[in-house]
Amino acid sequence: MPIFFIESKNIVNDIAYITDKDDLNHVVKVLRKREGEVLNLCDGIYDYKAKILEISKDKIKVAIEEKVLNQREPQKDVFLFQCIIKNQKMDIIIQKATELGVKVLIPVISKRVVIDISEKEEKKIQRWQRIAKEAQKQCLRPYSPQIQRPIEIGRVKDFLDELDLLIIPYEKENKKTYLDINSNINRVGILIGPEGGFEEDEIEIFKDLQKVRIVSLGKRILRSETAAISVISIVMHLLGEM
């Protein structure tokens, strides 16, 4: 059964209200729920089992019957710095990054990025946030990633103060690996290149910086979206989050 997300302020004395228009439509027209039936709710902290008391045009009134602490959100923070790639592939990365537990997603502009979103940046961010929200609901996660405004690749290093480690997969690197990440690390950044990969001078920006680990993903060249999903999965596993 799907989980519907509500704000804590809409819960008072075990009575809650669903007011989101899309959720209202889903409950009434898709699930065809009626008064007396049960819904699953989440406010980001708790999961609730609730009985429908009243359905009106602009809200659904429910009574909370059970309350359980939500434990689906990762305890470790993963930041994905993703060089912007073509539309559908970028959508896939956002969807899968949400499912895998990424906390923050920062689109990155590098030399080989071929998509220019400067004139429609706001719409793009809104679209990406909507995709993340849909994926969040599907995977029953209490929060969706925060999607920030695009930055130039050189500015990724400005985030190092917030991170314990920044991992950069690079097809020309064959000496290092990410397999020694230990569970004491709490905040990890992952920088993924665009179609065509990084320019050598872009990698030089990060080569001698503390907290940066440039790694190989093996003998085969992976697509940007494959690399993103693979590295997030491995990092989450090594952090004990999968």
Buried (B, 14 or more C-beta within 10 A) or exposed (E): EEBBBBEEEBBEEEEBBBEBEEBBEBBBEEBEBEEEBEBBBBBBEBBBBBEBBEBEEEBBBBBBEEBEEBEEEBEBBBBBBBBBBEEEBBBBBBBBBBBBBBBBBBBBBBBBBEBEBEEEEEEBBEBBBEBBBBBBBEBBBBBBBEBEEBBEBEEBBEBBEEBBBBBBBBBEBEEBEBEEBEEEBEBBBBBBBBBBBBEEEBBEBBEEEEBBBBBBBEEEEBEBBBBBBBBBBBBBEBBEBE
